[in-house]
Every structure is written in C-alpha cells, then in structure tokens.
C-alpha cells in the first residue's frame, strides 16, 4: 500500500467531462492519469477526432497554421517558440474543443518534466533579446484575440459557448438598461454603463483592479493561465506588478501596457473614460 502513496504532482486529475473529451471514457468520478504517462498529443488528437473535425478545419476555425496543430499532436514541441507560445496554442485549441486549458497544460508540464528528467531537451529557450520579446508580446496578444473569438462559437457554428463572468460592483443598476447612475458635481444624475475588462495572465504577478465607485474587482496574486472577466463601472484603476505578465482587452482592443510602465515593468494607471 505504501507504493500507492504518491504526491499530488504524480497525477493529473481530469473531470468527468474531460475524461470523455480526451479519452472517450465514461466515468462517474474524476479520472486520474499517471503524470509519467502524460501525452498531450494523444489528448489533443482524441478530443479533435471525437468532435469529428479535421486538422485543416480546426486550423481554419482558429486561424492557425495547420502544421502547428500537427506538431502538437505529434508531441513535436521543437520550433514552436517556447513554453509561452505552446501553452497559448494549447489553451486556444482545448477551449474550442470543449475543455478547459488547465488539465492539458498540467499534462504538458508533466510531459516536459519527464523529457528533461530523461535528459531530452525538447523546448527551445524563451526569447531574450528585445526584438524577439516584442514579437512574443504581439503574438500572445493575437492569441488572446483568437481565444476571445473562439469562445463565441462552438463547432456547430450556431450556438454560443457558455461563459461565466466575475460580476463586481455595488453601484445602483437600472435593470432595464444595465446603466449605472451617479451624481455629478452639480448634484444631477449622470449615467454610466458597466463594462467588462478581460485580463489574460501569462505569468505570476501582483494585480489590483477597482472600478469608478472604488469597488475592488480583483486584488492579490494572479496566476498563470487565468482568464479574468471583470465587470464594473468605468474608468478602472489598475496596479500591475509586472505588466509583461498580463494581456488586457477592453472593448475589442488590446491595451499597450508599455505606455503605462513606470519603474521597470510596474504599471499603475486609470483608463476607460
């Protein structure tokens, strides 16, 4: 029995739905995978084939090069520009296939650890020079836009993917118009619509967001692969420990956080007027 006792990192836990999506297994409780046997390529291929969609059609839907999907399904992670890009691809593809990115990214991390433990270095180093870092940021921003678009439609091209939003703000709301009213300096009511800010977290960083009424929408440590959908009255006030660690989308555009950097990559600013 002692041999059966393993740390949490020795297993990857799939939900009942994920077991069906990635392995075609019907079960009544969470499904455990030995981390030593993690195989991202098989998981992606199984999920895609169960959706009865070709690599070419999937690539067309996601506006990706089909060769990227082929390499991921073959576990050929070389020449895919490093972990940041690969995890972005995995998050994009699995979300469209009906699963959350967390499990397959954990499987990817476990698979890379297995390769490195065996002395096989498969992933190219992350970009370090300033030009490539800039290209990296542009590419990740494009991925974020694709993820947002992909979340709108499912594979029937007719239904919308269910979404959950983190609703924040104690402001008085007009239920018919979804508009918020507040008193201006003249004591007369102005109206303000609550809006959504989307924050994709690439790497760990401190994050603080509050809306125009001082309601804290988020405060604390933001972790990699989180997608925060925050709703509140504009303008928003933000403090970001490392602005290179997040991508922010507001009203269909990506914010250029470099414009707001003060010390190093720290950023503190107000936007959304």
Secondary structure by P-SEA (a helix, b strand, c coil): ccccccccccbbbbcaaaaaaccccccccccccccccccaaaaaaaaaaaacccaaaaaaaacccaaaaaaaaaccccccccaaaaaaaaaaaaaaacccaaaaaaaaaaaaaaaaaacccccccccccaaaaaaaaaaaaaaaaaaaaaaacccccccccbbbbbccccccccccccbbbbbccccbbbbbbbbbbbbbbcbbbbbbbbcccccccccccccccccccccccccbbbbbcccccccccccccccccccccccccbbbbcccc
